[in-house]
Amino acid sequence: MIRPNYARLLAVGLVVAVGMTVAACGGGAEKTKTPGGYTVELIDAKKLTVCTNIPYVPFQFEKNGKTVGFDVDMVDLAADELGVKQDVIDVKWDNIENGSALSGGKCDLAAAAMTITPEREKNLTFSEPYFDEVIAFVAPKGKAPKSVEDVGDRKLGVQASTTSLEYAKKHKLEPQEFEDSAKQRAGLESGKVEVVLQDYPVITEWMKDEKFAAKYEVGQIIETGSQYGFGFKKSADKTLVKVVNDQIKKAKDSKKYDELYKKWFGTEPKAS
């Protein structure tokens, strides 16, 4: 039996130890001077830790053991400016979209083809926009909806927690939700759903698969007027946000953006 005074000391010690463990595991960012000469908050002083949700071709996906894509290349511009390497980690989309991956210290920023919306801005700080959102329907050949009304009572599949879901609900549709784009496509191919609504660049990648393109076609293409942004925690480090914003602007001014756009989408961006 432990004596009462020993028990009290042991209890205090356990509380302190647990507190230290929680602090150590919290993953909070600390101010650090990067090789590029910037003093910023980073989860790991040696790298820019980036949350994404894989796969989302061509924005971010695995190829030959590496995460690649348009978003990855865009964030690399900021990482290079800071003088650190980008480290991409795959997390659930919901944890990116609701800001918990960032506020919880998993990453310094999120690069996940994420549309800037007022609802998301409650939990996240966004960079300047870097990509115009376009969504589209895809369905078996001869059956692709030419309008949202054309969907009718067919089973529609969307990716959960996305603006495609919001668009569908806004138009009084009741879609089936899928965790990611790969599961959404599988749902279409297996017949779980008859139509899907997804970001047009993702559908364009699907159509590069000859077997898929032989069976399916793109229907209505919708320019929503919204834009993608990189996400930071709500109390974001202002210097880090500025570096990212400066690199977006610099890329567009120098035509580097056009080069990366053509690399991943096959065409140059439309003039704005």
N, C-alpha and C positions, 0 to 999 in steps of 0.2 A: 504493500500500500504506500502511496506517495504522501508524504506529510503535506498539510495544507499550504505552508509557505513555499515549499518546493513546487506544488501544483500551480500556485499563482505565478511563480517565476517562469515555469514551463509554458503556461498559457500566454504570458506576455511575449516570451521568446517566439512562440509559434505565430502570434499575430504579427510581430515584426518581420519574421521570415516570410510569411505569406505576403505581406505588404511589399517586401523587396522583390519577391517573385513576380507579383502583379506588375510592379513598375518596370521590371526587366522585360516582361513579356508584352508590355503595352505597345512596343514598337513605335513609340513617339519619335517624330522627326526632331533633329537637332541642327542648330546653325553650324555650317561648315564652310570653309573657304575652299572652293573648287580649283582645280588646275587652270581653269579658264579665267580665274580672278573674281568670281562671283561669291558673295556670302549668302547662302540660301539654306533653307531647312530641307534636309534629305533624310529618309529612313536609314539609308546606308551611305556614308560619306563618299564611298568609292563608285557609286552608280546611281542612275536615275531609275527608280523602281516604278514600273508601269503596269497597271491592271488592265486586262482585256478579257474578252470572252471568245474563246476559240471553238469552232471555226466560224469565220465570217468573211469568206473570200469575196473580194480581193483586199479587204481592209486589214485583216489579220488572220493568219492560218499557219499550220505547221508544214514545213517543206524541208526534207533532208535533215530532220532533227532540229531545225531552227524555226523560230516564229518570224514570219515575213509578211509583207503587205504594205499597202499605201500608208496606213496610219503609222506603221513601224518606221517607215522611211521618213515621214514627216517629223516624228518625235526624235529621230536620230539627229535631225538638224539642231534641235535644242540641246540634246545630250552632247553633241560635238562642241557646241558653243560653250557649254559648261566645262568641257574637258573631261567628261566621265562617259562610261559605257551605259547603254540602255539595258535594263534587265526586265524582260516581260514575264509576268506571271498570269496564269489563267485562273479566273475566279467566276463565280456564278454571276450571270447578268444582273439579277435582282440586286446583288450586293454592290454593283457598280451604279446602277440606275438610282438606287435610294441613298447613295452616298456613304453607306456603312463601311465599305472597303477602304475608303479614304479617311473618314473620321476615325476608323479603328486602327489606323497606322499600318495597313497592309501595303500601301503604295503611295508614291508622291503625286501621281496623276493617273487619270484613266483615259485610254485611247481605244475607243470601242465603237466607232461610227455612231456616236450618241447625239441625238437631236437635242438642241437647246429648247427647253420648254419652261414656262413659268412654274410648273409643278416641280420640276427637277431643280430649278434655281433656288427652291426653298432649302435644299440640302447640299447643293454644290455651287462652287464658283466655276464659271466657264471661261475658256479662252475666247479670243475673237473667233468668229466662224471661219471654217476652212473648207467646207464642202456643202453644196446645195442638196437638199433632200428631194429625191424622186422615188416614188413607190409604184408598183405595178402588179397587175393580176397575171397569174399564169394558170393554165388549165389544159386538159387534153385537147388536141387539135380539133378545131371546128366548134369548140365549146368555151373558148376564152371570153370572159365578160368584156364588153365594149364600154360598159359604164358600171358604176356601183349598183345601180338599179337592176342591171342585167344579171347580177349574182342570184337574185331571186331566193328560192328556198334551198339552194344547193349548199352542201356542207363546206364552209369556208375555214381555212386554217391560217392562223397568224402566229407570229412569235410573241411570247408573253412579255408584258411590260414594255411594249414598243409603241411608237406613234402609229404604226399600222393597226394595232389593236384599238387605239383611240379613234382612228379614222373609221374603222368598221363599226364600232359602237355608236359613234356620232351619227352614222347612217342607218341606225336601227338594226344592224346585223348582230347575230349571236355566234361569233366564231369559236372554233376549238383552238385552245392555246397550246403551243409547243415551247419547250424549254429553250431550244436554240434552232438556228436555221437548218442544220443538218437533220434534226428530227422532223422539222416542218416539211422538208423535201421528201423525207422517207414516208411521212404521212400521206403526201400526195401520191407517191409512187405505189404505195400499198393499198390505196383506195379508202383510207380512213377519212380523207377529205377529198372534195371534188375540185376545189379551187384554192389557191393560196394568194395572199397579199403580202408582199415583201419588198424591201428596198431594191430598186431596179438594178443597181450594179451587181448585187448578189444574184439576181435572176439571170443577168447577162452571163455571169460565170457558169451558172447551171446550163445555159443554152450552148455553151462550148462543148458540152458532153454530147457527142453525136447520137448516142442511144437515147438520151433524154430529149434532145431536140427533135428526134424522129417521132416522138409521141406527144410532145407538149408544145404549146405556143404562148406567146405573150399577148395579153389583152390590153386593156386601157393602161396607159402610162400617165401618172399623176404627178405634176409638179406642185408640191404642197406649199412652197414659199418659205418653208422652214430650213434651218441649216444645222450642220453638225458642229460640235465644239469639243475640245479636250476638257475633261473635268478635273477639278481640284477639290479638296475639302473646303467647307464653307469659310473657315478661317485660314484661307490659303496664304502662303508666303508670297508677298507682293513682288519680290524680285524674281522668284521662279515663274510666276504668271507673266511678268514682263518679258522675260527671256523667251518664253514660248511664243507670246504674241509677236515679239520682234522678229522671230524666225519665220513665222507664218507670213508676215508682211514682206520680209526680205526675200523669201522664196517666190512670192507672187511678183515682186518687182523685178527680180533677176531672171525670171522664166524657169527657175529651178522647179517651181510648182508644176508648170506645164510639162516639164520633162518627167517628173514622177507620175503625174496623171496619165500621160501617154504610156508609160512603162506598165502601169497596172490596169488601165481601162482600155488601152488600144487606140484611143483618140485623144486629141487635145481638148481641154475644157471649152465649153461654150463661152463666148465673150459676154461679160456681164455689163 
